[in-house]
Amino acid sequence: MNRVLHLLQVCRIFLVSVLTMVPYLASCQYVKEGSLEYLQHCNGFKYLTLGANIKQLPSYKLAYLDGDTIPDIDSCFKFEYRDEEIKELGNGLFLNLVGIRTCENRIVNIYLFFRREDGYKILKELTANYGPSTKNPGDFMYDWTTSPVNLSLRYKPDLDLGVAIYTLNSLEDKLREKRIRNSSATLAQAQAGQ
C-alpha cells in the first residue's frame, strides 16, 4: 500500500512539474527562418537589437556617421558600428557599412549599406531569412512590414550604394508624433505672431 501511495505521489509531482513547464516550453518554440515571424523574433541585425540601449554596445566600436555630431530633426544621432565581423554575411558577401540611428540612447534604426551590384544577393539573403517582401513600392524597392518591426531594401541603379533599413515601429511612431506636435506648435506660434 505504501508503495502505491509513493508511486502516486511521484506521478503527481511529475505531472505538476510538466504542467508548470508548458508555458516556458511554448515560449521557446523555434521560429522558422523564411517568415515574417523570424523578422519579428530577430528584432534587428545579428547582435544589434532594435530598442536596445546603445550604451550596451562597446563605445570603441561606435563613431558618428560621417563625423556628424549634430542630432537630426528628430533629435536622433547616427553612428557607424565599426566591426568587421558584423559586415560579413557569408558566401563572400560583405556590407560596406553598418549604421545605427538612436534616440534617447535607444536604437531606432539599423542601416546596412552595400554595393549596389550586390543588391540582388542581399534581396536573396533577406528573402531566405524573412520570406517574400510584403510590398514592392517601386523598382529595386522591397519592404517587409510587421507591427513591431519593418525592413526596407533599396538599391536603385543610379546610386553607388544600396541600403537595408530595420526600423522599430514603436519608437518611429513616437518620433513621428513628436514631429507633428512640434510642427503644430511652430505653426501656432507663427500664426500668433501675425
N, C-alpha and C positions, 0 to 999 in steps of 0.2 A: 504494500500500500504506500509506504514512504517513497518507494522508487517511482511509482506512478505520479505521486504528487510532485516529486522533484522534477520528473520529466515534463509535466505540465507547466511547472514554474519556469523551466528553461525555455520551453516553447513560447510562453508568454513574453519573456524578456526578449527573445529573438524577434518576435512579431512586433513588439513595441519599438525595438531598435530599427527594424526595417522601415516601419511606418514613419518614424521621425526623420529618416534619411531621404524619403521620397521627394520632398521639396528641394533639397540640396541637389539630388541627382537630376531632377528635372531642369534646374537652372544651369547645369553643367553639360547639357546636351550639346553635341557637336553642331556647329553652324556650318553649313555646306558652302564651300567656295563656289563661285559662279552664280551667286544670288545677291539680291539687294540686302538681304538679311546679313550677309557677310560684310557688306559695306557698313551697315549699322554696328555690327559687332566689333569691327576693327576700329571704327571711330577715329580714323586718322591714317597715317602712313608709317609703316614699320613701328618704331618706338616713339614716334611723335603723336601724341594724343590730343585731339581737339578738346578744348575746355580745360586742359591741364594748366597748371601754373608754370609759367616759363622759368621761374626760379628753381624748378626741379631739374632743369637741364644744366649741364656743365657750362658755366659762363664763358670759359675759354673757347668754346665752340660757337659762340654767338658773336656776330658783328652786325652793325647796322647795314641794312641792304643799301647798296650804292653809297654808303657813307652818310646817308640821310638821317640825322639825329632829330629832325623835327617831326612831330606827330602829324598824321594825315587829318583830313576833315572830320573824321570820327574820333580823333584823339587816340588813334592806334599807332603803334610803332611796327616797323617791318625790319626783320632780321634775316640774315643769311645764316643757315645752320651749316657750319664747316665740319663735315665728317665724311670722309671718302667712302666709308662702309655703307652709309645710308644711300649714297648715289648709285651704288651697283644694284642693278635689277636682275642680273643673271643673263645667261645666253649672250654675253658680250654687249649687253645693253646698259648704258650708263646715262645718268642725268647730268646736266651741266651744273645745276644749282638747285638747292632746296631752300625755300624761303618760308618764313613764318610771320604772320600778322597777329599782333597781340593787342588786347585792350584790357586795361586794368590787370595786367600780367597774365591774362588768360589767352590761350591760343584760339583764335577765331578762324583763321585760315592757314592752310599749308599749301605752298606753291611748289610744284615740281616743274622745273624748266628743262627742256630737252631740245636737241637739234630737230628742226622741222622735218628733216629727212627721216627721222625715227618715229614720226607721228603714227604711222600705221602699226609699227611694232608696239608702241605704247598703247594704242587702241586695243590691239590684240591681247596685251597683258591685262589691261583693265577689264576687258570683256571676260577673260578667263577668271578673274577674281570676283567680279561683281555682276556678271551676266550681261545681256544686251542692254545698251543705253535705253533709258525711258523716253528721251526726247532727242531729236536732231534738229536744232534750231536753224541750221544752215550747213553749207559745205564745210567739211573738216571741223564740225562742231558737234559735240556729243555731251549729253547730260544724264547722270544717274541721280534721280531725285527720290528722297525718302523724307519722312517727317523730321528725324533728328539730324541727318547728315546729307549734304549734296556733294556731288563731284562733277566738275565741268572739265571737258577736254577741248582745247582749241589749238589747231596747228594750220593756220592759213598759209597758202603758198607764197604770199608776198612778204612774209615775216621770216626772220632767221631762226627764231626760237618758237617752240610751241610751249604750252603750259597746261598742266592739270591742276585744278584748284579744289581742295577739300574744304568744305565750309560747315561749321557748326551752326545750324539754323537758329537755335535759341539765342545765341549771342549776336548773330547777324540781325535778327529781328529786334533785339534791344537797341542795337546801333541805329537801325532804320527809324525806330520810334523816337530816339533821341534826336536824330537829324530833323524829323518832322516837327518835333516840339521846338527845336532851335530855330528852324526856318519860320515857323508860325510866330514865335516871339520877335524875331527880327522884322518880319512883315508888320506886326502890330506896332513896334517901335517906329518904323518908317512912316506908317500911316498917322501915328500920333504926332510926329514931328512936322507934318504938312500943314 
